[in-house]
Amino acid sequence: MSRTIPRRPAGHPPVVLTIAGSDPSGGAGIQADLKTFAALDAYGCAVLTALTAQATTGVTGVHAVPAGFVREQVETLVADVSIDAVKIGMLASADIVDEVHRLVVDVIDCPVVLDPVMISTAGSRLLDADAISSMTRLAPACDLITPNLHETAVLLGADVARDVDEQREQAAALVAAGIPRALVKGGHGDGPEAIDVLVGPEGEQLLRGPRIATRNSHGTGCTLSSAIAALRPVSRSWAEAVSGAKDYLTTALSHADELAIGRGPGPVHHAAAARRHPA
């Protein structure tokens, strides 16, 4: 699947939509997405799927938006605003996943990046078990998915990859299963490098970056996927957009300790690498 990227008038920034949940602490969810879009000179729109009660110390509650109202938000927006790319994040329930799947197939006609928020990098489940099968149906309808190692294992019904070779095999297995492109993230492992694996019709690419020594990594998955969505309309390829997004995230992580937000793992510094694209 390869949706057409709309042509924006010269000098106008791309318009990027996030469909995701809210994070009151500002480090993840739609707040992180909108900060990322702005830092990368994209205009951000947002459709809410859930409200959360959370801070850097954790999540204490989730209030899901009715699936029908998620659809109404999207349909009302796209009837007026031309969207150049979409990032999908936290969907909270099977009903919302199924509704977003229908929207991707029937309504959204631009590139879609899916961050399949199911399992945290620490292994904690973030999506109801009955919604996992819905997520496996949504993933092939999107242009690129960005699972972490645990989420990749769930999508494949396999064990968590133990090294880069297994990470590469599992990324290829996702594509073989019908997902157009998969970026399997390995940034939370050990070693001096954070290695992600991108596999798609264009082949395989290993994206290497330095591992940043910081505890302030809240919202890295949201930030990376939203950066890819922001950069895809102004990039020549998915690989170029993914590489630029990884560079952006690395810089944001490098400056995370400057913020000192909260008592738990704080957010990355989304504004540290603000950049503008030429007309």
ABEGO torsion letter per residue (X at the ends): XBBBBBBBBBGBBBBBBBBBBBBAAGABEAAAAAAAAAAAGBBBBBBBABBBBBBAAEBABBBBBBAAAAAAAAAAAAAABBBABBBBBBAGBAAAAAAAAAAAAAABABBBBBBBBABBAAGBBABBAAAAAAAAAAAAABABBBBBAAAAAAAAGBBBBABAAAAAAAAAAAAAAGBABBBBBAAABBEABBBBBBBBAAEBBBBBBBBBBBABABGAAAAAAAAAAAAAAABABAAAAAAAAAAAAAAAAAAAAAAGBEABBBBBBAAAABBBBBX
